[in-house]
Amino acid sequence: MGRSLTDQWVPADDRALAYGDGLFETVLVRDGEPLLWRRHLARLARGCTTLGMPMPPAGELDALPAKAGPGLKVLKLILTRGSGGRGYLPLPSAEPRLLWQVTDFTPQAQRWKAGVRVRHCRLRLGVQPLLAGIKHLNRLENVLARREWDDSEVAEGLLCDSQGSLIEATSMNLFWLRQGRFETPRLEGCGVAGTLREALMACHPFSEVTVGAEVLAEAEAVWLGNSVQGLWPVVRLDDADGRRQQCWTLGSLHRSLQRAAHELLGYPSTFNS
Amino acid sequence: MGRSLTDQWVPADDRALAYGDGLFETVLVRDGEPLLWRRHLARLARGCTTLGMPMPPAGELDALPAKAGPGLKVLKLILTRGSGGRGYLPLPSAEPRLLWQVTDFTPQAQRWKAGVRVRHCRLRLGVQPLLAGIKHLNRLENVLARREWDDSEVAEGLLCDSQGSLIEATSMNLFWLRQGRFETPRLEGCGVAGTLREALMACHPFSEVTVGAEVLAEAEAVWLGNSVQGLWPVVRLDDADGRRQQCWTLGSLHRSLQRAAHELLGYPSTFNS
């Protein structure tokens, strides 16, 4: 099984390569059944509307997860605007290219159980409401932020926007519990609106907030999550120099939200902690 | 003659396609001689430093313009980070891919002579000092801004940043004369530092300023320019709805800066206006 992007070739005039002009999705697939599929498709459709490009036919997309075959897989889709156009202006007739790959996947169960260490990034995300929330291919900010550390003990970096508001982690959304309220950053100016985040918000009383990183000092529990890895409790937060800033003790508080997330993804929901 | 990106193929796992993880340059070449070549290479090198990737060997780059052959051409280079890595984190061993094409080019001489009509864009550029100035492949903001109009009479759109400061046009830099002073937007937070802009600033007394679009109401002359098209006088500015906001009469004021720019590019420097 498996189909790799490495084996697919794209003309070098594709606008995804020239301008990052396109979208992507990364979908967990278990035995050919995609998780949170409707939410992935809905986000892809929102991206197509934003960029002004046609959404691929539903049948074409819906046929992909079954091709993953048995076992736990990740299906990655890239939808490019296709070739052509005069400079930045796309041709109205541009034909999007749909690329996809399936890879075997093993989640990091130890991170579910023991939690993760994260750090603050120095990079501040630029504010661009037009592109906020969608999963577009302009990801240099994430690449630069991820390059800020190379310690494999540090699972993720936390990102604020240029106004100092907490937004997300480099490849995950951010959640916390503070004074008994579940909160997650509002993503109107930047950040990716993850499908796990959306699904959690639909079944759990979350407030979307615009707050600085200082609120994490008051948080009783902090989590990172996405639709592929599930939910990781945060047990340690370092500053942008890698110095320990704060720690949390894993407890039942952490497990309740993790259980809700993992039920959505078919992942284990109890751990010996 | 000619070599097209259309005929070159790139593996779909290239990081330029996945994340816009790379850089580009667009160079005017006359009879195999590149214009402003050292400045193009310097900007590419700055971009490599910012992204943390190796600059291609000088010999490899320096050999390209001669391949354009006789006549006026545009050489487009794309330097991608190459393939691989775990998500956003590139492999230290990633091997950059250098793609290039040569196309015939005819500048729009009528725009040199008669000037151009431009309009304000609604889109506001996000502020990201880490990426400001370099010519990276994350260009969705330019693509979306360029899609704001489809009237071929409108040559370019003016862009402000999210704080309301004038920055550039969708694919050109912006210059104006106000109270006898030559000014151009400071590009510390966003925008592309064009090679023609740099060359003009090196030979002409320009001030880099952080100002809102209202200063154009006081401008005696306004220009747009880049290293391929040369310098276009602006004779009409529309608002973001396409309604006329301001007009300028072409005169000797316009021609002096145009002459300086066109001498740098080997373009005509006198017009019957």
Interface residues (C-beta under 8 A of the other chain):
Chain A: S4 L5 T6 D7 Q8 W9 V10 P11 A12 D13 D14 R15 A16 L17 A18 Y19 G20 D21 F24 T50 L51 G52 I78 T80 S83 G87 Y88 L89 P90 L99 Q101 L123 R124 L125 G126 V127 Q128 L130 L131 H136 L137 N138 R139 L140 E141 N142 V143 L144 A145 R146 R147 S162 T170 S171 C190
Chain B: S4 L5 T6 D7 Q8 W9 V10 P11 A12 D13 D14 R15 A16 L17 A18 Y19 G20 D21 F24 T50 L51 G52 I78 T80 S83 G87 Y88 L89 P90 L99 Q101 L123 R124 L125 G126 V127 Q128 L130 L131 H136 L137 N138 R139 L140 E141 N142 V143 L144 A145 R146 R147 S162 T170 S171 C190
